[in-house]
């Protein structure tokens, strides 16, 4: 079983923003798999299942994404346990958990996969690391860096919508990624 998580913020006001790039990718992957989104109060997320893949869009806002991810991994018994109730620190989830998110350090139109890497300041990723007690999972890092980043405060930049030209570049990336 694979848990594929897209990071973003819930609500219409955040649709098509740079910070919701992870949601945009997961929406496409779920659509291609003919999976339907259902709200899960238990996981505080939207969840879509297709075969051995479970697509997840946390609805906790970016900085608390770890709550949803931890809940779903725990529910499906995908978290290794040691000493009873305590999570195994440093567990290897690289074959089980894939997290897609925006990345300020990668040029718009590019993407990278990484495993067992630090959050690099991404609060959604840090929340997952904190909740799971491991950074050993797979990440799909979706580039959003552009010249606008230099003239706009970071908080405003990541919550801004993609322009028409940018939208074309992200569509190409989303088409390219197959998980």
C-alpha positions in Angstrom: 0.0 0.0 0.0 1.2 3.5 -0.8 0.0 6.7 0.8 0.4 9.6 -1.6 -0.1 13.0 0.1 -0.4 16.4 -1.5 0.2 19.4 0.7 -1.8 22.5 0.5 -4.4 24.7 2.3 -8.1 23.9 2.2 -10.6 26.5 0.9 -11.4 28.3 -2.3 -9.2 31.2 -1.4 -6.1 29.0 -1.7 -7.0 27.2 -4.9 -4.4 27.5 -7.7 -1.8 29.1 -5.3 1.8 28.1 -5.3 1.4 26.6 -1.8 -1.3 24.3 -3.2 0.8 22.8 -5.9 0.9 19.5 -4.0 -3.0 19.4 -4.0 -2.9 20.1 -7.8 -0.7 17.2 -8.5 -2.7 14.8 -6.2 -5.9 15.9 -7.9 -4.6 14.9 -11.3 -3.2 11.6 -10.0 -6.5 10.7 -8.3 -8.4 11.7 -11.5 -6.2 9.5 -13.7 -6.8 6.6 -11.3 -10.6 7.2 -11.4 -10.5 7.7 -7.6 -13.3 9.8 -6.0 -12.6 12.2 -3.1 -14.4 11.6 0.2 -14.1 13.7 3.3 -12.7 11.8 6.3 -13.2 13.5 9.7 -11.1 10.7 11.3 -8.0 11.8 9.2 -8.9 15.5 8.9 -8.4 15.0 5.2 -9.9 14.4 1.8 -9.1 10.8 0.8 -9.4 8.9 -2.5 -8.6 5.2 -2.9 -7.6 3.4 -6.1 -6.2 -0.1 -5.8 -3.2 -0.1 -3.5 -2.9 3.7 -3.5 -4.5 6.1 -1.1 -4.4 9.7 -2.1 -4.6 12.3 0.7 -5.2 16.0 0.9 -4.9 17.1 4.5 -7.5 19.7 5.5 -5.6 21.0 8.5 -3.8 23.7 6.7 -0.2 23.4 5.6 1.6 23.8 9.0 -0.4 21.0 10.6 -0.2 18.4 7.8 1.5 15.9 10.1 -1.8 15.4 12.1 -3.5 13.9 9.0 -0.6 12.0 7.7 0.1 10.5 11.2 -3.6 9.5 11.6 -3.9 7.7 8.3 -0.6 5.8 8.6 -1.6 4.8 12.2 -5.0 3.7 11.0 -3.6 1.5 8.3 -0.9 0.2 10.7 1.9 1.5 8.5 3.8 3.0 11.4 6.4 0.7 12.9 5.9 0.4 16.7 8.4 -0.2 19.4 7.8 -0.1 23.2 4.1 -0.4 22.9 2.5 2.9 22.0 5.6 4.9 21.0 6.4 5.4 17.3 9.7 3.9 16.2 12.0 6.9 15.7 13.7 7.1 12.3 11.4 4.5 10.7 11.8 3.8 7.0 8.6 4.9 5.3 10.3 5.5 1.9 8.4 2.8 0.2 5.0 3.6 1.9 4.7 7.4 2.0 5.1 9.9 -0.8 4.6 13.6 0.0 4.2 16.1 -2.9 4.8 19.8 -2.0 5.8 23.2 -3.4 9.6 24.0 -3.1 11.0 27.5 -3.2 14.5 26.2 -3.9 13.6 24.6 -7.3 12.9 26.6 -10.4 9.3 26.8 -11.6 8.7 24.0 -14.2 11.2 21.6 -12.6 10.7 18.9 -9.9 12.9 16.5 -7.9 12.3 13.4 -5.8 14.2 13.0 -2.6 14.2 10.5 0.3 15.3 10.9 3.9 15.9 14.7 3.6 15.2 17.5 6.0 12.3 19.9 5.6 14.5 22.9 4.3 12.1 25.2 6.1 8.9 23.9 4.6 6.5 23.9 7.5 4.1 21.3 6.1 7.0 18.8 5.6 8.4 19.7 9.1 5.0 19.0 10.6 5.0 15.5 9.0 8.6 14.9 10.3 7.6 16.0 13.8 4.5 13.8 13.9 6.1 10.7 12.4 9.4 11.0 14.2 11.2 10.3 10.9 12.3 12.1 7.7 12.7 8.9 5.9 9.9 9.1 3.4 9.7 10.0 -0.3 9.1 13.6 -1.3 8.1 15.0 -4.7 9.5 18.6 -4.6 7.6 20.8 -7.0 9.5 23.9 -8.0 7.9 27.3 -7.6 11.0 29.6 -7.6 10.7 32.6 -10.0 11.9 36.2 -10.2 8.8 37.3 -8.2 10.2 35.5 -5.2 12.9 38.3 -5.1 10.4 41.2 -4.9 7.6 39.8 -2.8 7.6 38.6 0.8 7.8 34.8 0.9 4.5 34.4 2.8 2.7 36.4 0.1 4.6 34.7 -2.7 3.6 31.2 -1.8 -0.1 32.2 -1.3 -0.2 34.0 -4.7 -1.9 32.4 -7.6 0.0 31.1 -10.6 0.0 33.4 -13.7 -1.1 32.1 -17.1 2.5 31.4 -18.3 3.4 29.8 -15.0 0.2 27.6 -15.2 1.5 26.2 -18.5 4.8 25.1 -16.9 3.1 23.5 -13.9 0.7 21.6 -16.2 3.7 20.1 -18.0 5.2 19.0 -14.7 1.9 17.5 -13.5 1.6 15.6 -16.8 5.1 14.3 -16.4 4.9 12.9 -12.9 3.6 9.3 -12.5 3.5 7.8 -9.1 
